[in-house]
Amino acid sequence: MCTGLLAGVGAAPQDGAGTPWKVGTDPTFPPFEFRDSSTGTISGFDVQLIKEISRETGHPIELVALPFDGLIPALQSRTIDAAISSITITAQRARAVDFSRPYFQAGQAIVVRDNGPNLTSLDQLKGHRVAVQIGTTGALEASTVAGAQVTNFDSTPLALQELANGNADAVVSDVPAILYAIQQARLKGLRIAGEHLSLEYYGIATPINSALQPAINQALKTLIQNGRYAALYREWFDAAPPPLPEVAPALSQAKSPLAGLDLGVLTRNLLKGAAITLLLTVLSFAFGLLGGTGLAMVLQTPWPLAQGFCRIYIDFFRGTPMLVQLFLIYFGLPALLASLDIGFSIDRLAAAVAALSLNVAAYLAETLRSGIESIEQGQWEAADALGLSPLERMRFVIAPQAIRRVLPSLANEFITLIKDTSLAAVIGFEELFRQGQLMVATTYLAFEIYIAVALVYLVMTTSASILFKQLERRLRLPA
């Protein structure tokens, strides 16, 4: 994984002496970039190195946190000046951005559970579940293994947690980050099975033909020659740095233009993602509607204790972010039970549907409750006069009228849920939004792909709106 350093680009050139460089980073890849728990500031080897470069060049920097897979698109749009985020120098990336001379030698490693399969090479990943961080060279390497079931996460710590929870057989990532995570993050039961599967070099990325490259390269050369780079390396890795080439071997081949967008591949991937999005939406809305109906009915009972529990449930799921609920169910619960020596894992689909359904149920409960309570008292009294039981009264008299009144609100919740399923990407679901991210990570055509993703969402939400309007017309009470 890598963290990015971004520098804002204005109308004037950014190479004048003392001109500030905005530098962004994805602080989820210790020990290279991470947030210090005591100060909340971004720290790490990369961060200290860019600060040394800042002092050497006389350009102050401003660190800005960004996701790793957004660094190269940000450089392409020239909204940043540079990116330092353990970015491996590859020929493919060099078609989209320029790289400085290498500043770190690294390689890929395979991590497995102590009691899991002993996977020591990429070829052995065939048929196994592999967790990776989206957009990294580890993800690209794993994706080339035929038959491997690769799941992309937003950070390497999440991929490692997936492995620790038993939902993956291996993680492929950079050796230094893996070692740091296992030793410092107290992830029990994990070990490196295959190390240094490749020789790679990290570089500082800038936009194509950026005026910053000469200054950055000269600063790196000076830091290496005067020993300050070696001192920084020993501080973080307790070892002498290996020799670094002036040009990464991956750049020895001539650059070729970036391949254009394959509309056929884009269409297939987005349709696949849209199908998963609709599956999540329909299942979650159905279960959420059942749960919300039950909650709304309990709230009509004369049982204070039951009403209190329902109110606590509703307040919790409406008052906390759905993203947090997804993490609690998929990552947090298995980790908690594992700490109690209770073996437990949950399927990704079950976790996503559970989190979405529980959240939706809380909102629908209030919607249905308001619909039920909006029914005139005379309707309740008429049902009682007919001798209907409380259940029959709700089924035949109150509920049909309440549903008609709250149908627009139910439609809004369904449409919102279509968009909220994108949050399932954080637990590795390759729904519509994640499919777009995966294509951007390999093509670097951010605008074209994300506008296509937005259009697919628009088609789905518009279709849902039309269907609910048709249903509303059919259920409309006669004048």
C-alpha positions in Angstrom: 0.0 0.0 0.0 1.2 3.5 -0.4 0.6 6.9 0.9 0.4 10.0 -1.3 1.9 13.3 -1.1 0.0 15.9 -3.0 0.9 19.4 -3.9 -1.7 21.9 -5.1 -1.1 23.4 -8.5 -2.1 26.9 -9.2 -1.9 29.1 -12.3 1.7 30.1 -11.6 4.5 27.6 -11.9 5.3 25.8 -8.6 9.1 25.7 -9.0 10.0 29.1 -7.6 12.2 29.2 -4.5 10.1 28.8 -1.4 6.9 28.1 -3.2 4.7 25.8 -1.1 4.0 22.3 -2.2 0.8 20.6 -1.0 1.6 17.0 -0.2 -1.2 14.5 0.4 -0.9 11.0 1.9 -3.0 8.0 2.6 -2.1 7.4 6.2 -3.0 3.7 6.3 0.4 2.1 5.4 2.6 2.0 8.4 5.6 2.4 8.8 5.7 4.5 5.7 2.7 6.7 6.4 0.2 6.6 9.3 -1.5 8.8 11.8 0.3 9.0 15.2 -2.2 7.9 17.8 -0.8 10.3 20.4 -0.7 13.5 18.3 -3.1 12.7 15.4 -0.5 14.0 12.9 0.7 12.0 9.9 4.0 10.3 10.4 6.2 7.6 8.9 9.3 7.1 6.9 7.9 8.6 3.7 6.6 11.6 5.6 10.0 12.3 7.2 11.7 11.8 3.9 9.5 14.4 2.1 10.2 16.8 5.0 13.9 16.3 4.5 13.4 17.0 0.8 11.4 20.1 1.8 14.3 21.4 3.9 16.8 20.6 1.1 14.8 22.4 -1.6 13.4 25.2 0.5 9.8 24.4 -0.4 7.4 24.1 2.6 4.9 21.3 2.3 1.3 20.8 3.5 0.3 17.2 4.0 -3.2 16.2 2.8 -4.7 12.7 3.4 -6.0 11.0 0.2 -6.9 7.4 -0.7 -4.1 5.6 -2.5 -6.1 4.7 -5.6 -6.8 8.4 -6.0 -3.2 9.6 -6.1 -2.4 9.1 -9.8 -5.8 10.5 -11.0 -5.1 13.6 -8.8 -1.7 13.9 -10.4 -3.1 13.6 -13.8 -5.6 16.4 -13.1 -2.7 18.5 -11.7 -4.7 19.2 -8.5 -1.5 18.1 -6.6 2.2 18.6 -7.2 3.6 15.3 -6.1 2.8 12.1 -4.4 4.9 10.0 -2.0 3.1 7.0 -0.8 5.3 3.9 -1.1 4.3 4.0 -4.8 6.1 1.2 -6.7 7.7 2.4 -9.9 6.2 0.4 -12.7 6.2 0.8 -16.5 2.4 1.0 -16.5 2.3 3.8 -13.9 5.1 5.6 -15.7 2.8 6.1 -18.7 0.5 8.2 -16.5 2.9 10.1 -14.2 6.6 10.8 -13.9 8.8 9.2 -11.2 11.8 10.5 -9.3 14.8 8.3 -8.8 14.1 5.4 -6.5 14.2 6.1 -2.7 13.4 2.7 -1.3 13.9 -0.9 -2.2 11.1 -3.3 -1.4 9.4 -6.5 -2.6 6.2 -8.4 -2.2 5.4 -11.0 0.5 2.6 -13.6 1.0 1.1 -13.7 4.5 -0.9 -16.7 5.7 -2.4 -17.9 9.0 -0.3 -20.1 11.2 -2.8 -22.9 10.8 -3.6 -22.1 7.1 -2.1 -23.4 3.9 1.6 -22.8 3.3 1.6 -20.6 0.2 5.1 -19.5 -0.6 4.7 -18.4 -4.3 2.2 -16.6 -6.4 1.5 -19.7 -8.4 0.3 -21.5 -5.3 -2.4 -18.9 -4.8 -4.5 -20.6 -7.5 -7.9 -21.6 -6.1 -7.3 -19.7 -2.8 -8.9 -16.6 -1.4 -6.5 -13.6 -1.5 -7.0 -10.2 0.2 -5.1 -7.2 -1.2 -5.2 -3.4 -1.1 -6.8 -1.9 -4.1 -4.5 -0.3 -6.6 -1.2 -1.7 -5.2 1.3 -3.9 -7.0 0.3 -6.7 -4.7 -3.2 -6.4 -6.0 -1.9 -6.4 -9.6 0.3 -9.4 -9.0 -2.5 -11.4 -7.4 -4.9 -10.6 -10.2 -2.6 -12.3 -12.7 -2.9 -15.6 -10.9 -5.5 -17.7 -12.7 -8.2 -19.1 -10.4 -7.3 -17.0 -7.4 -10.2 -15.4 -5.7 -8.9 -11.8 -5.1 -10.8 -9.4 -2.9 -9.8 -5.7 -2.8 -9.8 -3.6 0.4 -9.1 0.1 0.9 -6.0 -0.6 3.1 -3.6 -3.3 3.9 -4.6 -3.4 7.6 -8.2 -4.3 6.5 -6.8 -7.0 4.2 -4.8 -8.5 7.1 -7.8 -8.4 9.4 -9.7 -10.3 6.7 -7.0 -12.9 6.9 -6.9 -13.0 10.7 -10.7 -13.4 10.8 -10.4 -16.5 8.5 -12.2 -15.0 5.5 -9.0 -15.2 3.3 -6.2 -17.6 2.8 -3.5 -15.1 2.1 -2.5 -11.5 1.8 -0.1 -10.1 -0.8 1.6 -6.8 0.1 5.0 -5.1 0.6 7.4 -6.8 2.9 8.2 -3.8 5.2 4.6 -2.9 5.7 3.7 -6.6 6.4 6.4 -7.0 9.0 5.4 -3.7 10.7 1.8 -4.7 10.8 2.4 -8.2 12.3 4.9 -6.9 14.9 3.2 -3.7 15.9 -0.5 -4.2 15.3 -0.6 -7.4 17.4 -2.2 -9.5 14.7 -2.0 -12.9 16.2 -1.6 -16.1 14.2 -0.1 -14.6 11.0 3.2 -15.3 9.4 5.1 -14.6 6.2 5.2 -17.7 4.1 6.7 -16.2 0.9 9.0 -13.2 1.0 10.6 -11.0 -1.7 8.6 -12.4 -4.5 9.8 -9.5 -6.6 12.3 -6.7 -6.4 10.6 -3.3 -6.5 11.5 0.4 -5.9 9.4 3.2 -4.6 9.5 6.6 -6.2 8.0 10.1 -5.8 5.4 10.7 -8.5 4.6 14.0 -10.2 2.5 15.0 -13.1 4.0 14.4 -16.6 6.7 16.9 -17.4 6.5 18.5 -14.0 9.1 21.2 -13.1 9.5 19.7 -9.7 11.3 16.5 -10.8 14.8 18.0 -11.1 14.6 19.6 -7.6 13.3 16.4 -6.1 16.0 14.2 -7.7 18.7 16.6 -6.7 17.5 16.6 -3.1 17.4 12.8 -3.0 20.9 12.6 -4.4 22.2 15.1 -1.8 20.4 13.2 1.1 21.9 9.9 -0.1 25.4 11.3 -0.4 25.6 13.2 2.9 24.2 10.3 4.9 21.0 11.8 6.1 19.0 9.2 4.1 20.9 6.4 5.7 20.3 7.9 9.2 16.6 8.1 8.5 16.5 4.5 7.2 18.2 3.2 10.3 15.8 5.1 12.5 12.8 3.4 11.0 14.2 0.0 10.0 17.2 -0.6 12.2 19.4 -1.5 9.3 21.7 0.0 6.7 19.9 0.9 3.4 20.6 -1.2 0.3 22.2 0.6 -2.6 19.7 2.3 -4.9 19.9 2.8 -8.7 19.6 6.2 -10.2 16.9 4.8 -12.5 14.4 2.1 -11.6 14.9 -1.1 -13.8 11.1 -0.9 -14.6 11.7 2.3 -16.5 14.4 0.9 -18.7 11.8 0.0 -21.3 10.5 2.8 -23.5 7.2 4.3 -22.5 4.1 3.5 -24.6 0.9 5.5 -24.6 -1.8 4.6 -22.2 -4.3 2.2 -23.7 -7.7 3.6 -24.5 -10.8 2.7 -22.6 -12.3 -0.6 -23.7 -16.0 0.0 -23.8 -16.8 -3.7 -23.9 -14.9 -4.4 -20.7 -16.3 -1.3 -19.0 -19.9 -2.3 -19.9 -19.4 -5.9 -18.7 -17.8 -4.8 -15.4 -20.4 -2.2 -14.6 -23.3 -4.5 -15.4 -21.7 -7.1 -13.1 -21.4 -4.5 -10.4 -24.9 -3.2 -11.0 -26.3 -6.8 -10.6 -24.6 -7.1 -7.2 -25.8 -3.7 -6.2 -29.4 -4.6 -7.0 -29.1 -7.9 -5.2 -27.9 -6.2 -2.1 -30.6 -3.5 -2.4 -33.5 -6.0 -2.8 -32.4 -8.4 -0.1 -31.6 -5.6 2.4 -34.8 -3.7 1.7 -36.9 -6.8 2.0 -35.4 -7.8 5.4 -35.4 -4.2 6.5 -39.1 -3.8 5.7 -39.9 -7.0 7.7 -37.9 -5.7 10.6 -39.3 -2.2 10.4 -42.8 -3.5 10.3 -42.2 -5.6 13.4 -40.7 -2.6 15.2 -43.5 -0.3 14.2 -46.1 -2.8 15.5 -44.3 -3.3 18.8 -44.3 0.5 19.2 -48.1 0.4 19.1 -48.3 -2.1 22.0 -48.9 -1.1 25.6 -45.7 -2.7 26.7 -43.2 -0.1 27.9 -40.2 -2.4 28.2 -40.6 -3.7 24.6 -41.1 -0.1 23.4 -38.0 0.9 25.2 -35.9 -1.8 23.5 -37.3 -0.8 20.1 -36.5 2.8 20.8 -32.9 2.0 21.8 -32.5 -0.1 18.6 -33.9 2.7 16.4 -31.8 5.4 18.0 -28.6 3.4 17.7 -28.9 2.4 14.1 -30.2 5.9 13.0 -27.6 7.7 15.1 -24.4 5.8 14.0 -22.9 5.7 10.4 -23.8 2.7 8.3 -20.0 2.4 7.5 -19.3 1.9 11.2 -22.0 -0.7 11.4 -20.5 -2.6 8.5 -17.1 -2.6 10.1 -18.6 -3.7 13.5 -20.4 -6.7 12.0 -17.8 -7.9 9.4 -14.4 -7.0 11.1 -15.2 -6.2 14.7 -17.4 -9.1 15.7 -15.1 -11.9 14.5 -12.1 -10.1 16.0 -13.9 -9.7 19.4 -14.9 -13.4 19.4 -11.4 -14.5 18.4 -9.9 -12.6 21.3 -12.2 -14.7 23.5 -10.9 -17.9 21.8 -14.3 -18.3 20.0 -13.9 -19.3 16.4 -16.3 -17.3 14.2 -16.4 -15.9 10.7 -19.2 -14.4 8.7 -19.9 -14.5 5.0 -19.4 -11.2 3.2 -22.9 -11.3 1.7 -24.5 -12.1 5.0 -22.6 -9.3 6.7 -23.5 -6.7 4.1 -27.2 -7.7 4.0 -27.3 -7.8 7.8 -25.8 -4.3 8.3 -27.9 -2.7 5.5 -31.1 -4.4 6.7 -30.6 -3.5 10.4 -30.0 0.1 9.4 -32.9 0.3 7.0 -35.2 -1.4 9.5 -34.6 1.5 12.0 -35.6 4.1 9.4 -38.6 2.2 8.0 -39.8 1.6 11.6 -40.2 5.3 12.1 -41.7 5.8 8.6 -44.3 3.0 9.2 -45.0 4.2 12.8 -45.9 7.7 11.5 -48.1 6.2 8.8 -50.0 4.0 11.3 -50.4 6.9 13.8 -51.7 9.1 11.0 -54.8 6.9 10.6 -57.9 8.7 12.0 -59.2 7.4 15.4 -62.5 6.7 13.8 -60.9 3.9 11.6 -59.6 2.2 14.8 -63.0 2.5 16.5 -64.8 1.2 13.4 -62.6 -1.9 13.3 -63.2 -2.5 17.0 -67.0 -2.2 16.4 -66.8 -4.9 13.7 -65.3 -7.2 16.3 -61.9 -7.5 14.6 -58.9 -8.7 16.7 -55.9 -6.3 17.1 -54.1 -8.3 14.4 -57.0 -8.3 12.0 -57.6 -4.6 12.6 -54.0 -3.9 11.7 -54.0 -6.3 8.7 -57.3 -5.3 7.1 -58.0 -1.7 8.1 -54.9 0.2 9.4 -52.0 -1.2 7.5 -53.4 -0.8 3.9 -54.2 2.8 4.5 -50.8 3.4 6.2 -48.9 1.9 3.4 -50.6 4.1 0.8 -49.7 7.2 2.9 -46.0 6.3 3.4 -45.3 4.8 0.0 -43.4 7.9 -1.2 -41.2 7.7 1.9 -40.6 4.0 1.3 -39.6 4.8 -2.3 -37.1 7.4 -1.1 -35.6 4.8 1.3 -35.2 2.2 -1.5 -33.5 4.8 -3.8 -31.2 5.8 -1.0 -30.4 2.2 -0.3 -29.3 1.7 -3.9 -26.6 4.4 -3.4 -25.7 3.3 0.1 -24.8 -0.2 -1.1 -21.6 1.4 -2.3 -20.4 1.3 1.3 -20.2 -2.5 1.0 -17.0 -1.9 -1.0 -15.1 -1.4 2.2 -15.6 -5.1 3.1 -14.5 -6.3 -0.3 -17.8 -6.4 -2.2 -17.2 -5.7 -5.9 -20.5 -3.9 -6.4 -20.9 -1.1 -8.9 -18.7 1.5 -7.2 -15.9 -0.9 -6.5 -16.0 -2.1 -10.1 -15.3 1.5 -11.1 -12.5 1.8 -8.6 -10.9 -1.4 -9.9 -10.9 -0.1 -13.5 -9.5 3.3 -12.5 -6.7 1.6 -10.6 -5.5 0.0 -13.8 -6.5 2.5 -16.5 -6.1 5.8 -14.6 -9.1 7.1 -16.6 -10.9 8.5 -13.5 -13.4 10.9 -15.1 -14.5 8.7 -17.9 -15.1 5.7 -15.6 -16.7 7.5 -12.7 -19.1 9.3 -15.0 -20.1 5.9 -16.4 -20.6 4.6 -12.9 -22.8 7.7 -12.0 -24.9 7.1 -15.1 -25.6 3.5 -14.2 -26.6 4.6 -10.7 -28.9 7.2 -12.3 -30.5 4.6 -14.5 -31.2 2.3 -11.5 -32.5 5.1 -9.2 -34.7 6.6 -12.0 -36.1 3.1 -12.8 -36.9 2.5 -9.1 -38.6 5.9 -8.9 -40.8 5.2 -11.9 -41.8 1.7 -10.6 -42.8 3.2 -7.2 -44.8 6.0 -8.9 -46.7 3.3 -10.9 -47.3 1.4 -7.7 -48.5 4.6 -6.0 -51.0 5.2 -8.7 -52.4 1.7 -8.5 -52.8 2.0 -4.7 -54.1 5.5 -4.7 -57.4 5.9 -2.9 -60.4 6.9 -5.1 -61.3 10.5 -4.8 
